[in-house]
Amino acid sequence: MLRSLSLTARVKLGLAAAGIGLGVAAPYIFDRFVIGLISLALIAGLFAQSIDLLGGYAGLITLGHAGVSGTAAYGVGYMASKAGAGFTAQIAVGFLAGMTAALIFGVMAMRSDGVYFIMVTLAQGMIVWGLSIRLFRITGAENGLTGIPRPPAVELYWQYYYLTLVVVVLCWALLGIVVNSPFGTSLKGLRESETRMRMLGYNTTGQKLYVFLIAGFFATVSGILLVYLNGFISPSTVILAASAIGVLEAILGGIGTLVGPMIGAFIIVFVQNVVSIYVSRWPTLMGTLFIVVVLFARRGLVGAISDGWNKWLHRNDAPVSQEPVLTSSNRTAGP
Amino acid sequence: MRRIRFVILISIMAMVAAACSAPDAGDDTTTTAAATATTSGSVDATTTTAGAAETTEAMAEGCDEPIRVGVLQPLTGGLAASGTDAKDGFELYWANHSTEIAGCTVEFRVEDTGGNPDTALQKVDELVQNYGAQIIVGELLANVTFALADRLKDNEDVIFMSPIGSADDMTQRNPFPNFIRAGGWTSSQTSHVLGQWAFDNGYTDVASMCTDYAFGWEMCGGFTQVFTEAGGTVAASEQLWNPLGSTDLGTYVTQLSGFDPDAVFVLQVGASVSDFFQNWSDFGLKEQIPILAGEVTADVSNIRNVPVDQVEGLISSGHWAEGRDAPETQEFVELFDAATGRLPSYYAAATWTAAQYIDETIQAMNGDLSDKAAALETMKGLELLTPFGPSVLDDYGNPIYDIYIRQVVVRDDGRVWNVVIDTYNDIDQFWPKSADEYLQQPVYSREFQGNAGG
């Protein structure tokens, strides 16, 4: 069966297997610090993937997505820290809060597009931040909420890491199903030309709401995972920079792919937490990385790698006279 | 592609904006970090000073392992200048004192949090597990300090010291067992005193203008409660709250002048400080209405960026006064000035004092910190003479200090600093109430300012 696949597909399959294998083996190889980092990066990656579903696939770039994941995290935090509820209630309220935010934001944003969509979502994120520093009885204001223990079954760091790994891989698979479904294809149509999609009879407003809700679901999951990882939530989780970092992770790794945002998240989390131990000017390093990627690898690292791979595959082919044209079909590469 | 570029631009602008308005405890945004950024992010203090050749005493048991201290501060982002002051203060202490104490070597590492709780939580894991830190000296932002305290609360092998993060509840209604605020303060501790001083000096009707977040609420509440309970008036309608990070305060300033108060209590942080003073003098109010400033607003890290004539004579209260005429303060001020070319902010004094507490605790414990509970008790029992003045700790681990009423004065070299014009001795975080009485009331918020006039 393996022989029937193309070389590219086999390499992808091999990489996926290696990635999952490494993920499972990681707690036996690395110490607690690195496992904590990988957990954080997986969660950030899921968050970036949900941004990419909106930005990369549907062409709806959001700068307020941390408002959705943060609302979910505050839901959990409030139930744990202030209401003293059980884990089921915590997670249920977290989900409800996150999805409610996604629904409200989706309804508010569904009639706009392009730059206007960016501005509407930006405002939404700022509203959540503004509430988080003002509603001190619910959010603890600037001090945040402490005292959010993990469920006993996943209390230890490696137990929680495995939970994170399983949830993120599951969500990744679900996202794969979404983007490869007819609905996912219609999202790409939305990105390329909303007018034409409307001409074809699509209800583009409804489409935007659906995709916002789906992306909101995955952001909610990432928010709940994050609050239990840190045992803490504060306005820093919902500031504009948190949303922007998610967008940058997606662009760095390769927008319009699912593996790209995950790679981008791993790079940024490791630069922030590991490189910064050795390099005091690490923000400069990160800025340079962004500039290099935007200048020389417009489709992100994944795009650059897949271009290089294709070039290598076809190295012996007769030279093609013209440059490949950047069309909608080859703009989104990768899984 | 154009849209993506637009988003990147917006994102970068947003991050710069967010960094500049980073909350809490005052950041001096214009001081260049370049002057001090030559030191790398992590430093092992193996330098021992000549002259301080403190020989190992025969009775000392000695240590198999060095005693390691992890310091977490924001060295990048909008709070970098303040965080760098904090780092410099800590390093300066060990450059001037022996790291060989009671047969043990003290080592430390300074890590950058970027002011981000996520990063701080990862770094503290790294410091505790990989570096083997037994003492963590914490951050300057309230939320990061809370996050760290919560992460470390079950770890019996670590002492968490917070010399800067000043959220009231950390040593009041939400204490952590291994948390100690040696070298630190609670936000309302210093403004309580200013409320009493204002009433004693004949002010009866005061308006306020504070930044609208937890730190501003606590500073303003501390002033309002003590001042109104003493007999003064702060009308609730004359308490203005400007958003965090706002930099055009003209409308607020005109409203204040309309209230026609005896004085105005002001608490601004970061870039809002210079904007406030600019507006205050532009509207010609400096000669008409006296300002009573919260500690951070008049901290040298903020006022050194303001034109001298706008702040000269400014009254404030604080646990730190770099112009205090006492050898323990001036010795530190001169050392810091010589090393960095800046007058030390309270951030620097705080981490120096934290280092002093670590030094004295190790001496008192004779180098054996294995029992952290005993070490904490020892630290709480110390009576030290610090750059802040005499310092002892209360049962909650918060210092009892002399609190100073300070006035901004121009030095001979043209720089400004705060000198002491009045001193209130032995002020704890609950003053003038008792702990039991004080803890009955909720923490200060915009809704609860403790206003006796209602």
Interface residues (C-beta under 8 A of the other chain):
Chain A: D31 R32 F33 G36 L37 L40 G55 G59 I61 L63 G114 V115 I118 L122 I133 R134 F136 A141 E142 N143 G144 T146 G147 N230 G231 F232 S234 P235 S236 T237 I239 L240 A241 A244 I245 V247 L248 I251 I255 Q272 N273 S276 I277 Y278 V279 S280 R281 W282 P283 G287 F290 V294 R298
Chain B: M1 R3 I4 R5 F6 V7 I8 I10 S11 I12 A14 M15 A17 A18 A19 P23 D24 A37 T39 S40 G41 S42 L75 T76 G77 E111 D112 G114 G115 N116 P117 D118 T119 L121 Q122 K123 D125 E126 Q129 N130 A142 N143 V144 F146 A147 A149 D150 R151 A167 D169 N174 D212 Y213 A214 F215 W217 L244 S445 R446
